[in-house]
Amino acid sequence: IDEKFNFFTQEKIHPVLIHFVSSPKPWSVAASHSAKYLEYYYQSPWKDQPLDAPKNSKEAKKYAKILWRQSKYLDSIKWYLIYLNKKMKK
């Protein structure tokens, strides 16, 4: 980054910026959420926003597996069928 953009005008106390490049994003239900992530999520300004639903076949399949491990079998089957439908449309 050019030096003219890479500076601070004043010191900030504990600033943090995290850029997530992987998929699924942490704010997706298809992500494997750690207890620490959820702890901060529920303290954030977005705590009342539901986590995003899966957007593609890969995320739908992952979410189906997560639901299955949580013994939510009907929801898991629903999302697996959504996965198959999305996969067939490719």
Biopython code that builds the backbone (N, CA, C, O; Angstrom):
import numpy as np
from Bio.PDB.StructureBuilder import StructureBuilder

atoms = [
    (1, "ILE", "N", (0.859, -1.176, 0.000)),
    (1, "ILE", "CA", (0.000, 0.000, 0.000)),
    (1, "ILE", "C", (0.904, 1.238, 0.000)),
    (1, "ILE", "O", (1.908, 1.296, 0.710)),
    (2, "ASP", "N", (0.533, 2.188, -0.786)),
    (2, "ASP", "CA", (1.273, 3.439, -0.858)),
    (2, "ASP", "C", (1.307, 4.098, 0.518)),
    (2, "ASP", "O", (0.316, 4.079, 1.248)),
    (3, "GLU", "N", (2.443, 4.674, 0.865)),
    (3, "GLU", "CA", (2.626, 5.311, 2.176)),
    (3, "GLU", "C", (1.565, 6.370, 2.490)),
    (3, "GLU", "O", (1.195, 6.544, 3.651)),
    (4, "LYS", "N", (1.072, 7.081, 1.468)),
    (4, "LYS", "CA", (0.094, 8.138, 1.740)),
    (4, "LYS", "C", (-1.248, 7.578, 2.243)),
    (4, "LYS", "O", (-2.041, 8.299, 2.848)),
    (5, "PHE", "N", (-1.489, 6.285, 1.984)),
    (5, "PHE", "CA", (-2.716, 5.661, 2.480)),
    (5, "PHE", "C", (-2.476, 4.798, 3.716)),
    (5, "PHE", "O", (-3.425, 4.410, 4.398)),
    (6, "ASN", "N", (-1.238, 4.504, 4.000)),
    (6, "ASN", "CA", (-0.895, 3.560, 5.051)),
    (6, "ASN", "C", (-0.407, 4.292, 6.306)),
    (6, "ASN", "O", (0.764, 4.192, 6.674)),
    (7, "PHE", "N", (-1.321, 5.033, 6.964)),
    (7, "PHE", "CA", (-0.955, 5.757, 8.178)),
    (7, "PHE", "C", (-2.194, 5.971, 9.032)),
    (7, "PHE", "O", (-3.320, 5.791, 8.568)),
    (8, "PHE", "N", (-1.979, 6.354, 10.272)),
    (8, "PHE", "CA", (-3.063, 6.671, 11.199)),
    (8, "PHE", "C", (-3.013, 8.163, 11.512)),
    (8, "PHE", "O", (-1.944, 8.721, 11.761)),
    (9, "THR", "N", (-4.191, 8.805, 11.496)),
    (9, "THR", "CA", (-4.229, 10.222, 11.841)),
    (9, "THR", "C", (-4.240, 10.416, 13.351)),
    (9, "THR", "O", (-3.771, 11.434, 13.861)),
    (10, "GLN", "N", (-4.781, 9.427, 14.060)),
    (10, "GLN", "CA", (-4.737, 9.471, 15.515)),
    (10, "GLN", "C", (-4.810, 8.043, 16.030)),
    (10, "GLN", "O", (-5.322, 7.148, 15.357)),
    (11, "GLU", "N", (-4.297, 7.849, 17.215)),
    (11, "GLU", "CA", (-4.257, 6.504, 17.765)),
    (11, "GLU", "C", (-5.659, 6.053, 18.182)),
    (11, "GLU", "O", (-6.398, 6.798, 18.825)),
    (12, "LYS", "N", (-6.004, 4.844, 17.811)),
    (12, "LYS", "CA", (-7.277, 4.243, 18.213)),
    (12, "LYS", "C", (-6.997, 3.194, 19.288)),
    (12, "LYS", "O", (-5.941, 2.562, 19.288)),
    (13, "ILE", "N", (-7.930, 3.018, 20.182)),
    (13, "ILE", "CA", (-7.764, 2.020, 21.236)),
    (13, "ILE", "C", (-8.323, 0.693, 20.737)),
    (13, "ILE", "O", (-9.525, 0.574, 20.497)),
    (14, "HIS", "N", (-7.476, -0.280, 20.583)),
    (14, "HIS", "CA", (-7.814, -1.651, 20.190)),
    (14, "HIS", "C", (-8.604, -1.751, 18.874)),
    (14, "HIS", "O", (-9.613, -2.455, 18.838)),
    (15, "PRO", "N", (-8.194, -1.089, 17.818)),
    (15, "PRO", "CA", (-8.925, -1.245, 16.557)),
    (15, "PRO", "C", (-8.666, -2.629, 15.962)),
    (15, "PRO", "O", (-7.561, -3.161, 16.069)),
    (16, "VAL", "N", (-9.679, -3.199, 15.345)),
    (16, "VAL", "CA", (-9.542, -4.509, 14.723)),
    (16, "VAL", "C", (-10.324, -4.509, 13.421)),
    (16, "VAL", "O", (-11.469, -4.061, 13.367)),
    (17, "LEU", "N", (-9.699, -5.009, 12.391)),
    (17, "LEU", "CA", (-10.356, -5.193, 11.100)),
    (17, "LEU", "C", (-9.980, -6.581, 10.611)),
    (17, "LEU", "O", (-8.800, -6.891, 10.443)),
    (18, "ILE", "N", (-10.973, -7.404, 10.386)),
    (18, "ILE", "CA", (-10.730, -8.758, 9.903)),
    (18, "ILE", "C", (-11.441, -8.905, 8.567)),
    (18, "ILE", "O", (-12.638, -8.639, 8.461)),
    (19, "HIS", "N", (-10.706, -9.326, 7.558)),
    (19, "HIS", "CA", (-11.284, -9.543, 6.236)),
    (19, "HIS", "C", (-11.352, -11.042, 5.990)),
    (19, "HIS", "O", (-10.318, -11.707, 5.918)),
    (20, "PHE", "N", (-12.556, -11.578, 5.860)),
    (20, "PHE", "CA", (-12.743, -13.007, 5.645)),
    (20, "PHE", "C", (-12.792, -13.284, 4.147)),
    (20, "PHE", "O", (-13.651, -12.755, 3.442)),
    (21, "VAL", "N", (-11.877, -14.106, 3.668)),
    (21, "VAL", "CA", (-11.820, -14.423, 2.248)),
    (21, "VAL", "C", (-12.309, -15.837, 1.950)),
    (21, "VAL", "O", (-12.477, -16.199, 0.786)),
    (22, "SER", "N", (-12.535, -16.620, 2.963)),
    (22, "SER", "CA", (-12.956, -18.003, 2.750)),
    (22, "SER", "C", (-14.473, -18.093, 2.586)),
    (22, "SER", "O", (-15.201, -17.115, 2.753)),
    (23, "SER", "N", (-14.909, -19.281, 2.258)),
    (23, "SER", "CA", (-16.342, -19.537, 2.138)),
    (23, "SER", "C", (-16.617, -20.821, 2.904)),
    (23, "SER", "O", (-15.820, -21.755, 2.809)),
    (24, "PRO", "N", (-17.689, -20.912, 3.648)),
    (24, "PRO", "CA", (-18.673, -19.866, 3.898)),
    (24, "PRO", "C", (-18.155, -18.827, 4.886)),
    (24, "PRO", "O", (-17.278, -19.103, 5.704)),
    (25, "LYS", "N", (-18.706, -17.657, 4.793)),
    (25, "LYS", "CA", (-18.338, -16.563, 5.698)),
    (25, "LYS", "C", (-18.852, -16.887, 7.103)),
    (25, "LYS", "O", (-19.819, -17.635, 7.243)),
    (26, "PRO", "N", (-18.227, -16.341, 8.135)),
    (26, "PRO", "CA", (-18.650, -16.641, 9.512)),
    (26, "PRO", "C", (-20.095, -16.259, 9.809)),
    (26, "PRO", "O", (-20.708, -16.829, 10.711)),
    (27, "TRP", "N", (-20.643, -15.314, 9.071)),
    (27, "TRP", "CA", (-22.019, -14.888, 9.324)),
    (27, "TRP", "C", (-23.031, -15.731, 8.555)),
    (27, "TRP", "O", (-24.196, -15.355, 8.432)),
    (28, "SER", "N", (-22.583, -16.865, 8.042)),
    (28, "SER", "CA", (-23.467, -17.817, 7.371)),
    (28, "SER", "C", (-23.793, -18.965, 8.326)),
    (28, "SER", "O", (-22.958, -19.351, 9.145)),
    (29, "VAL", "N", (-25.000, -19.505, 8.220)),
    (29, "VAL", "CA", (-25.351, -20.656, 9.062)),
    (29, "VAL", "C", (-24.530, -21.875, 8.671)),
    (29, "VAL", "O", (-24.421, -22.819, 9.453)),
    (30, "ALA", "N", (-23.948, -21.873, 7.472)),
    (30, "ALA", "CA", (-23.158, -23.011, 7.000)),
    (30, "ALA", "C", (-21.741, -23.019, 7.562)),
    (30, "ALA", "O", (-21.001, -23.980, 7.348)),
    (31, "ALA", "N", (-21.357, -21.981, 8.267)),
    (31, "ALA", "CA", (-20.015, -21.925, 8.860)),
    (31, "ALA", "C", (-19.987, -22.716, 10.164)),
    (31, "ALA", "O", (-20.989, -22.817, 10.871)),
    (32, "SER", "N", (-18.839, -23.262, 10.457)),
    (32, "SER", "CA", (-18.652, -23.935, 11.748)),
    (32, "SER", "C", (-18.324, -22.852, 12.774)),
    (32, "SER", "O", (-17.217, -22.313, 12.789)),
    (33, "HIS", "N", (-19.280, -22.545, 13.615)),
    (33, "HIS", "CA", (-19.112, -21.433, 14.554)),
    (33, "HIS", "C", (-18.467, -21.884, 15.850)),
    (33, "HIS", "O", (-18.906, -22.840, 16.488)),
    (34, "SER", "N", (-17.429, -21.181, 16.216)),
    (34, "SER", "CA", (-16.816, -21.445, 17.507)),
    (34, "SER", "C", (-17.629, -20.714, 18.577)),
    (34, "SER", "O", (-18.355, -19.764, 18.287)),
    (35, "ALA", "N", (-17.493, -21.167, 19.784)),
    (35, "ALA", "CA", (-18.196, -20.509, 20.894)),
    (35, "ALA", "C", (-17.744, -19.054, 21.015)),
    (35, "ALA", "O", (-18.549, -18.178, 21.330)),
    (36, "LYS", "N", (-16.459, -18.797, 20.764)),
    (36, "LYS", "CA", (-15.924, -17.436, 20.867)),
    (36, "LYS", "C", (-16.543, -16.534, 19.805)),
    (36, "LYS", "O", (-16.886, -15.390, 20.100)),
    (37, "TYR", "N", (-16.694, -17.028, 18.568)),
    (37, "TYR", "CA", (-17.309, -16.215, 17.510)),
    (37, "TYR", "C", (-18.747, -15.856, 17.902)),
    (37, "TYR", "O", (-19.154, -14.699, 17.799)),
    (38, "LEU", "N", (-19.503, -16.845, 18.346)),
    (38, "LEU", "CA", (-20.899, -16.602, 18.712)),
    (38, "LEU", "C", (-21.015, -15.664, 19.911)),
    (38, "LEU", "O", (-21.942, -14.859, 19.992)),
    (39, "GLU", "N", (-20.072, -15.775, 20.834)),
    (39, "GLU", "CA", (-20.065, -14.875, 21.997)),
    (39, "GLU", "C", (-19.993, -13.420, 21.527)),
    (39, "GLU", "O", (-20.755, -12.578, 22.001)),
    (40, "TYR", "N", (-19.094, -13.128, 20.615)),
    (40, "TYR", "CA", (-18.947, -11.757, 20.116)),
    (40, "TYR", "C", (-20.062, -11.368, 19.154)),
    (40, "TYR", "O", (-20.460, -10.204, 19.100)),
    (41, "TYR", "N", (-20.563, -12.330, 18.400)),
    (41, "TYR", "CA", (-21.684, -12.064, 17.493)),
    (41, "TYR", "C", (-22.891, -11.554, 18.282)),
    (41, "TYR", "O", (-23.539, -10.586, 17.883)),
    (42, "TYR", "N", (-23.185, -12.212, 19.402)),
    (42, "TYR", "CA", (-24.342, -11.813, 20.202)),
    (42, "TYR", "C", (-24.123, -10.511, 20.985)),
    (42, "TYR", "O", (-25.069, -9.971, 21.557)),
    (43, "GLN", "N", (-22.902, -10.013, 21.013)),
    (43, "GLN", "CA", (-22.610, -8.713, 21.625)),
    (43, "GLN", "C", (-22.514, -7.608, 20.571)),
    (43, "GLN", "O", (-22.394, -6.432, 20.914)),
    (44, "SER", "N", (-22.564, -7.978, 19.315)),
    (44, "SER", "CA", (-22.337, -7.014, 18.234)),
    (44, "SER", "C", (-23.625, -6.259, 17.885)),
    (44, "SER", "O", (-24.711, -6.641, 18.321)),
    (45, "PRO", "N", (-23.499, -5.202, 17.107)),
    (45, "PRO", "CA", (-24.686, -4.472, 16.648)),
    (45, "PRO", "C", (-25.577, -5.321, 15.725)),
    (45, "PRO", "O", (-26.728, -4.959, 15.478)),
    (46, "TRP", "N", (-25.055, -6.438, 15.221)),
    (46, "TRP", "CA", (-25.805, -7.295, 14.300)),
    (46, "TRP", "C", (-26.448, -8.481, 14.988)),
    (46, "TRP", "O", (-26.920, -9.400, 14.320)),
    (47, "LYS", "N", (-26.476, -8.479, 16.316)),
    (47, "LYS", "CA", (-26.996, -9.638, 17.062)),
    (47, "LYS", "C", (-28.446, -9.976, 16.716)),
    (47, "LYS", "O", (-28.852, -11.131, 16.844)),
    (48, "ASP", "N", (-29.229, -8.994, 16.284)),
    (48, "ASP", "CA", (-30.627, -9.252, 15.930)),
    (48, "ASP", "C", (-30.803, -9.670, 14.476)),
    (48, "ASP", "O", (-31.907, -10.015, 14.054)),
    (49, "GLN", "N", (-29.714, -9.639, 13.711)),
    (49, "GLN", "CA", (-29.759, -10.079, 12.323)),
    (49, "GLN", "C", (-29.547, -11.584, 12.288)),
    (49, "GLN", "O", (-28.595, -12.079, 12.890)),
    (50, "PRO", "N", (-30.408, -12.323, 11.601)),
    (50, "PRO", "CA", (-30.171, -13.769, 11.515)),
    (50, "PRO", "C", (-28.938, -14.047, 10.650)),
    (50, "PRO", "O", (-28.603, -13.270, 9.756)),
    (51, "LEU", "N", (-28.284, -15.146, 10.928)),
    (51, "LEU", "CA", (-27.149, -15.552, 10.098)),
    (51, "LEU", "C", (-27.662, -15.858, 8.692)),
    (51, "LEU", "O", (-28.801, -16.294, 8.523)),
    (52, "ASP", "N", (-26.822, -15.628, 7.689)),
    (52, "ASP", "CA", (-27.220, -15.820, 6.292)),
    (52, "ASP", "C", (-27.456, -17.286, 5.968)),
    (52, "ASP", "O", (-26.735, -18.163, 6.444)),
    (53, "ALA", "N", (-28.468, -17.544, 5.157)),
    (53, "ALA", "CA", (-28.742, -18.892, 4.667)),
    (53, "ALA", "C", (-27.694, -19.257, 3.612)),
    (53, "ALA", "O", (-27.093, -18.369, 3.007)),
    (54, "PRO", "N", (-27.472, -20.552, 3.388)),
    (54, "PRO", "CA", (-26.520, -20.967, 2.354)),
    (54, "PRO", "C", (-26.885, -20.386, 0.989)),
    (54, "PRO", "O", (-28.059, -20.332, 0.622)),
    (55, "LYS", "N", (-25.869, -19.951, 0.240)),
    (55, "LYS", "CA", (-26.095, -19.288, -1.041)),
    (55, "LYS", "C", (-25.813, -20.172, -2.248)),
    (55, "LYS", "O", (-26.224, -19.839, -3.359)),
    (56, "ASN", "N", (-25.122, -21.287, -2.054)),
    (56, "ASN", "CA", (-24.788, -22.149, -3.187)),
    (56, "ASN", "C", (-24.851, -23.612, -2.751)),
    (56, "ASN", "O", (-25.100, -23.909, -1.582)),
    (57, "SER", "N", (-24.626, -24.511, -3.686)),
    (57, "SER", "CA", (-24.755, -25.937, -3.385)),
    (57, "SER", "C", (-23.746, -26.399, -2.335)),
    (57, "SER", "O", (-24.079, -27.211, -1.471)),
    (58, "LYS", "N", (-22.531, -25.894, -2.405)),
    (58, "LYS", "CA", (-21.495, -26.303, -1.444)),
    (58, "LYS", "C", (-21.890, -25.919, -0.014)),
    (58, "LYS", "O", (-21.750, -26.719, 0.910)),
    (59, "GLU", "N", (-22.380, -24.700, 0.158)),
    (59, "GLU", "CA", (-22.806, -24.254, 1.490)),
    (59, "GLU", "C", (-24.042, -25.018, 1.956)),
    (59, "GLU", "O", (-24.162, -25.337, 3.139)),
    (60, "ALA", "N", (-24.971, -25.318, 1.030)),
    (60, "ALA", "CA", (-26.182, -26.070, 1.391)),
    (60, "ALA", "C", (-25.817, -27.466, 1.892)),
    (60, "ALA", "O", (-26.394, -27.955, 2.863)),
    (61, "LYS", "N", (-24.855, -28.104, 1.223)),
    (61, "LYS", "CA", (-24.420, -29.442, 1.645)),
    (61, "LYS", "C", (-23.757, -29.384, 3.027)),
    (61, "LYS", "O", (-24.018, -30.222, 3.890)),
    (62, "LYS", "N", (-22.907, -28.392, 3.214)),
    (62, "LYS", "CA", (-22.226, -28.245, 4.512)),
    (62, "LYS", "C", (-23.248, -28.001, 5.624)),
    (62, "LYS", "O", (-23.133, -28.569, 6.709)),
    (63, "TYR", "N", (-24.244, -27.159, 5.356)),
    (63, "TYR", "CA", (-25.271, -26.864, 6.361)),
    (63, "TYR", "C", (-26.089, -28.120, 6.675)),
    (63, "TYR", "O", (-26.447, -28.352, 7.830)),
    (64, "ALA", "N", (-26.385, -28.930, 5.656)),
    (64, "ALA", "CA", (-27.110, -30.179, 5.880)),
    (64, "ALA", "C", (-26.324, -31.086, 6.833)),
    (64, "ALA", "O", (-26.908, -31.726, 7.707)),
    (65, "LYS", "N", (-25.001, -31.139, 6.661)),
    (65, "LYS", "CA", (-24.155, -31.956, 7.548)),
    (65, "LYS", "C", (-24.154, -31.417, 8.972)),
    (65, "LYS", "O", (-24.205, -32.182, 9.935)),
    (66, "ILE", "N", (-24.096, -30.091, 9.097)),
    (66, "ILE", "CA", (-24.126, -29.470, 10.434)),
    (66, "ILE", "C", (-25.434, -29.815, 11.144)),
    (66, "ILE", "O", (-25.433, -30.192, 12.316)),
    (67, "LEU", "N", (-26.550, -29.682, 10.423)),
    (67, "LEU", "CA", (-27.858, -29.991, 11.011)),
    (67, "LEU", "C", (-27.955, -31.465, 11.396)),
    (67, "LEU", "O", (-28.526, -31.795, 12.436)),
    (68, "TRP", "N", (-27.405, -32.350, 10.571)),
    (68, "TRP", "CA", (-27.445, -33.788, 10.866)),
    (68, "TRP", "C", (-26.699, -34.079, 12.171)),
    (68, "TRP", "O", (-27.172, -34.847, 13.009)),
    (69, "ARG", "N", (-25.524, -33.453, 12.333)),
    (69, "ARG", "CA", (-24.741, -33.649, 13.562)),
    (69, "ARG", "C", (-25.459, -33.107, 14.794)),
    (69, "ARG", "O", (-25.203, -33.550, 15.914)),
    (70, "GLN", "N", (-26.367, -32.137, 14.579)),
    (70, "GLN", "CA", (-27.144, -31.571, 15.682)),
    (70, "GLN", "C", (-28.450, -32.339, 15.895)),
    (70, "GLN", "O", (-29.313, -31.895, 16.653)),
    (71, "SER", "N", (-28.599, -33.483, 15.234)),
    (71, "SER", "CA", (-29.803, -34.340, 15.303)),
    (71, "SER", "C", (-31.063, -33.635, 14.801)),
    (71, "SER", "O", (-32.170, -33.962, 15.228)),
    (72, "LYS", "N", (-30.898, -32.683, 13.908)),
    (72, "LYS", "CA", (-32.028, -31.994, 13.278)),
    (72, "LYS", "C", (-32.231, -32.632, 11.910)),
    (72, "LYS", "O", (-31.950, -32.027, 10.876)),
    (73, "TYR", "N", (-32.729, -33.879, 11.928)),
    (73, "TYR", "CA", (-32.743, -34.715, 10.736)),
    (73, "TYR", "C", (-33.651, -34.193, 9.625)),
    (73, "TYR", "O", (-33.264, -34.214, 8.457)),
    (74, "LEU", "N", (-34.836, -33.732, 9.965)),
    (74, "LEU", "CA", (-35.741, -33.234, 8.917)),
    (74, "LEU", "C", (-35.179, -31.986, 8.238)),
    (74, "LEU", "O", (-35.220, -31.863, 7.013)),
    (75, "ASP", "N", (-34.662, -31.077, 9.032)),
    (75, "ASP", "CA", (-34.040, -29.884, 8.453)),
    (75, "ASP", "C", (-32.821, -30.267, 7.620)),
    (75, "ASP", "O", (-32.574, -29.683, 6.566)),
    (76, "SER", "N", (-32.069, -31.241, 8.092)),
    (76, "SER", "CA", (-30.895, -31.704, 7.363)),
    (76, "SER", "C", (-31.291, -32.279, 6.003)),
    (76, "SER", "O", (-30.661, -31.975, 4.990)),
    (77, "ILE", "N", (-32.321, -33.097, 5.983)),
    (77, "ILE", "CA", (-32.791, -33.681, 4.725)),
    (77, "ILE", "C", (-33.288, -32.582, 3.788)),
    (77, "ILE", "O", (-33.028, -32.622, 2.586)),
    (78, "LYS", "N", (-34.001, -31.604, 4.337)),
    (78, "LYS", "CA", (-34.480, -30.474, 3.531)),
    (78, "LYS", "C", (-33.307, -29.768, 2.844)),
    (78, "LYS", "O", (-33.352, -29.504, 1.642)),
    (79, "TRP", "N", (-32.259, -29.466, 3.615)),
    (79, "TRP", "CA", (-31.115, -28.757, 3.057)),
    (79, "TRP", "C", (-30.295, -29.635, 2.125)),
    (79, "TRP", "O", (-29.651, -29.124, 1.209)),
    (80, "TYR", "N", (-30.306, -30.952, 2.341)),
    (80, "TYR", "CA", (-29.620, -31.842, 1.413)),
    (80, "TYR", "C", (-30.358, -31.874, 0.077)),
    (80, "TYR", "O", (-29.730, -31.928, -0.980)),
    (81, "LEU", "N", (-31.694, -31.842, 0.126)),
    (81, "LEU", "CA", (-32.472, -31.782, -1.115)),
    (81, "LEU", "C", (-32.253, -30.454, -1.837)),
    (81, "LEU", "O", (-32.194, -30.411, -3.066)),
    (82, "ILE", "N", (-32.134, -29.381, -1.072)),
    (82, "ILE", "CA", (-31.815, -28.074, -1.679)),
    (82, "ILE", "C", (-30.440, -28.139, -2.337)),
    (82, "ILE", "O", (-30.241, -27.622, -3.437)),
    (83, "TYR", "N", (-29.492, -28.782, -1.650)),
    (83, "TYR", "CA", (-28.149, -28.968, -2.215)),
    (83, "TYR", "C", (-28.231, -29.714, -3.551)),
    (83, "TYR", "O", (-27.648, -29.279, -4.544)),
    (84, "LEU", "N", (-28.959, -30.842, -3.573)),
    (84, "LEU", "CA", (-29.074, -31.619, -4.804)),
    (84, "LEU", "C", (-29.708, -30.801, -5.925)),
    (84, "LEU", "O", (-29.269, -30.857, -7.074)),
    (85, "ASN", "N", (-30.741, -30.043, -5.579)),
    (85, "ASN", "CA", (-31.419, -29.205, -6.573)),
    (85, "ASN", "C", (-30.449, -28.164, -7.152)),
    (85, "ASN", "O", (-30.383, -27.980, -8.367)),
    (86, "LYS", "N", (-29.708, -27.492, -6.281)),
    (86, "LYS", "CA", (-28.733, -26.486, -6.739)),
    (86, "LYS", "C", (-27.625, -27.141, -7.570)),
    (86, "LYS", "O", (-27.173, -26.571, -8.563)),
    (87, "LYS", "N", (-27.196, -28.322, -7.166)),
    (87, "LYS", "CA", (-26.129, -29.037, -7.860)),
    (87, "LYS", "C", (-26.577, -29.434, -9.267)),
    (87, "LYS", "O", (-25.791, -29.359, -10.212)),
    (88, "MET", "N", (-27.827, -29.853, -9.408)),
    (88, "MET", "CA", (-28.346, -30.275, -10.719)),
    (88, "MET", "C", (-28.513, -29.093, -11.672)),
    (88, "MET", "O", (-28.439, -29.257, -12.890)),
    (89, "LYS", "N", (-28.737, -27.909, -11.120)),
    (89, "LYS", "CA", (-28.939, -26.723, -11.954)),
    (89, "LYS", "C", (-27.645, -26.168, -12.526)),
    (89, "LYS", "O", (-27.677, -25.328, -13.424)),
    (90, "LYS", "N", (-26.492, -26.633, -12.009)),
    (90, "LYS", "CA", (-25.193, -26.130, -12.485)),
    (90, "LYS", "C", (-24.939, -26.539, -13.912)),
    (90, "LYS", "O", (-23.897, -26.205, -14.474)),
]
sb = StructureBuilder()
sb.init_structure("model")
sb.init_model(0)
sb.init_chain("A")
sb.init_seg("    ")
for serial, (resi, resn, name, xyz) in enumerate(atoms, 1):
    if name == "N":
        sb.init_residue(resn, " ", resi, " ")
    sb.init_atom(name, np.array(xyz, "f"), 0.0, 1.0, " ", f" {name:<3s}", serial, name[0])
structure = sb.get_structure()
